Amino acid sequence: MLTLEALADLLASHRASASGPVREFALGGQDFKFNSAPAIMGVINLSPGSWYRESVSLSADAAIARGRVLHAQGAAIVDVGAESTLAGTELVGVKSQQDRLLPVIRGLRAAGVLVSVETYHPEVTQACLAAGANILNLTGTERSEAMYRMVAAHGAAVIICYVQGGNVRQVGDFDLNADPVPAMYEFFAREVETATRCGVEKLFIDPGLGFYYRNLQDSAVRVRHQMTTFLNTFRLRKLGFPTCHALPHAFEYFGEEVRCAEPFFAVLAALGKTDLFRTHEVPRIRAVLDTLRAF
C-alpha cells in the first residue's frame, strides 16, 4: 500500500533533486513553462493493431478530426504513430508509415496543432520533420545519432525513450532492480550528451513505461515498477530536461473501468514532477491536473 510515510521518506532521501529546474523552450511558436505548468500530449494511433480503441483513427480525415478535438480538450501536442508497440501486432513498413503519417501531420499543422511523431525509422523521421512535425518521439536506440541530426536541422524537439533494445519492438526482459533510476539516469545522460552534441536543443526524457517487456507481463510486478518509476521521476531532473510519461492502463486491476487507469497514474506522475503527460484520455487528465493545481 502506498502511504504518506513512504512518500515522505522518498522526498527526504532525494530532496535536492526535487527542486532542480528543467529547461523550458518553445515549440511551433508556443512557449512551454515546464517548471510551473505541465503540459498534455494527446494520442492518435493510425494502426489497427493498437488496443486502445478510442485512440485509433484509420483514415487521415478521421485522425485530423480527432487531433483537433484533442487540442480543443486541452492537448498542447498531439502524438501520432503508425505502428503499434504491442509485440504481437504486425510491423508496418517505412512506405506505409509515411503514407499514413504525412497527410495527418500536414492537416494538423495547417490547423495550428503541434505534432509529435512516434517512430524509430530514420526515413520516416526525415519525411515527417519535412512535413512539419514538431517533435520526434524516438522509440529506438539504433541509428539515433543520425536522427538527432535530423531533429536539429529542423529546429525540432526529440523525446528520448528508455528502450532496452534496438527499438520498442525488439525489447526482451527488463532489468528489475530495486531502484530503477540509476540505470535510467545513465542511459539518459549518455543519450542527452549525444543529442546535444548533434545540435538538439529541445528534448524530453521518457522512462518508457508503456512498452511491453516480457518479464513485466505479471500485473503486480509491472504496476509496482510503474508506480515506483512515476514517484521517482523527479530524481531525473538533475539531467536538466523535462520528463514525458506515457500513462499506462493496468487492465488487470481496472477491468471495465480501464479508462480510469490513466487518470490514476497521472496523480502519481504529477507527484513525481512529470512535465509532459502522454495520454489517450485528455479531458480526464486535464481535470486531474487542474484539481491538483487547485490544492
C-alpha positions, -999 to 999 in steps of 0.1 A, spaced: 0 0 0 13 34 -9 15 56 22 22 92 31 51 79 52 67 63 21 63 95 1 79 115 29 108 91 31 113 93 -7 114 131 -7 137 132 24 162 109 6 164 129 -26 153 164 -16 179 182 -36 166 166 -68 131 178 -62 139 215 -65 160 213 -96 147 233 -126 144 218 -161 149 235 -195 119 254 -209 115 261 -246 91 270 -274 76 246 -300 60 260 -331 58 294 -315 42 281 -283 61 286 -250 62 258 -225 68 267 -189 75 233 -175 88 245 -142 54 259 -133 29 242 -156 30 206 -170 15 200 -205 -6 173 -220 1 152 -251 -29 135 -268 -26 103 -287 -37 92 -322 -30 57 -333 -31 51 -371 -25 14 -367 -55 -11 -364 -33 -31 -340 -35 -6 -312 -57 -19 -285 -69 14 -271 -98 17 -294 -108 53 -286 -74 65 -299 -75 46 -333 -81 66 -365 -79 46 -397 -81 75 -422 -63 108 -425 -96 127 -422 -106 109 -390 -72 114 -375 -71 151 -383 -106 155 -368 -96 136 -337 -64 157 -334 -85 189 -335 -108 176 -308 -78 166 -286 -64 200 -290 -97 217 -280 -99 194 -250 -65 206 -237 -37 187 -255 -9 211 -262 7 184 -285 -8 155 -304 14 124 -308 8 103 -340 21 68 -346 16 44 -375 28 12 -358 16 -3 -326 41 -10 -298 23 -43 -290 47 -72 -296 22 -94 -314 9 -69 -339 22 -65 -375 52 -45 -383 45 -15 -406 70 -8 -434 86 26 -439 65 34 -470 32 25 -453 41 46 -422 49 76 -444 16 72 -463 -4 71 -431 15 98 -412 23 126 -437 -13 137 -446 -22 137 -409 9 158 -400 1 183 -427 -35 185 -418 -29 191 -381 -2 216 -387 -25 235 -410 -50 236 -382 -24 250 -358 -19 218 -338 16 209 -326 25 173 -337 48 146 -323 56 116 -344 64 82 -329 89 62 -349 123 45 -348 129 47 -386 153 74 -399 134 75 -433 101 81 -415 117 107 -393 131 127 -421 98 127 -441 78 137 -411 100 165 -400 100 178 -436 62 177 -434 61 199 -403 63 176 -373 75 195 -342 87 165 -322 103 131 -329 91 106 -303 121 83 -307 112 47 -297 146 31 -305 183 33 -300 197 22 -334 209 50 -357 198 75 -331 227 99 -338 215 103 -374 180 111 -362 192 136 -337 210 155 -365 177 155 -385 159 169 -355 185 196 -350 184 205 -387 147 212 -385 148 230 -352 125 204 -337 125 186 -304 130 149 -295 116 126 -269 143 102 -259 126 70 -247 143 45 -224 145 14 -246 164 -17 -236 169 -30 -271 173 -18 -307 137 -5 -308 104 -8 -289 95 -39 -310 127 -57 -300 128 -55 -263 131 -86 -241 135 -86 -204 135 -55 -182 163 -51 -156 141 -52 -125 165 -37 -100 150 -25 -67 158 11 -78 151 18 -115 166 53 -115 204 47 -117 202 26 -149 177 51 -165 199 81 -154 230 65 -170 211 58 -203 196 93 -205 229 110 -196 246 93 -225 218 100 -250 214 136 -239 251 141 -244 249 126 -279 217 146 -288 231 179 -276 264 172 -294 244 167 -326 228 201 -321 195 192 -304 184 220 -280 149 209 -272 144 174 -257 124 153 -233 133 121 -215 107 93 -213 112 63 -190 92 41 -214 65 28 -191 41 19 -219 65 -6 -235 59 -44 -234 89 -61 -218 84 -99 -215 91 -101 -177 67 -72 -170 36 -91 -181 28 -101 -145 4 -74 -134 16 -69 -99 53 -67 -110 45 -43 -138 23 -19 -118 47 -18 -89 75 -9 -113 53 18 -130 43 33 -97 78 33 -84 91 50 -115 64 76 -115 71 86 -80 109 87 -85 108 107 -117 119 139 -100 153 123 -94 159 125 -132 155 163 -131 193 165 -124 197 159 -161 182 194 -167 155 184 -192 117 179 -189 102 144 -184 75 129 -206 55 100 -193 32 77 -213 4 69 -189 -3 31 -187 -35 11 -183 -34 -18 -157 -63 -36 -172 -60 -64 -148 -69 -41 -119 -93 -17 -136 -112 -42 -158 -142 -25 -174 -131 8 -158 -98 7 -177 -103 42 -190 -99 54 -154 -64 39 -151 -46 68 -168 -61 94 -145 -50 73 -115 -14 70 -128 -15 107 -137 -17 116 -100 15 96 -92 32 111 -123 23 146 -111 37 139 -76 69 128 -93 71 161 -112 63 149 -147 64 177 -172 45 162 -202 17 137 -198 11 114 -229 -24 101 -227 -54 87 -246 -77 104 -221 -70 141 -225 -102 155 -207 -97 132 -177 -60 141 -173 -67 178 -177 -93 175 -149 -68 157 -127 -41 183 -133 -65 212 -128 -77 197 -95 -41 191 -82 -33 227 -91 -62 239 -70 -48 223 -39 
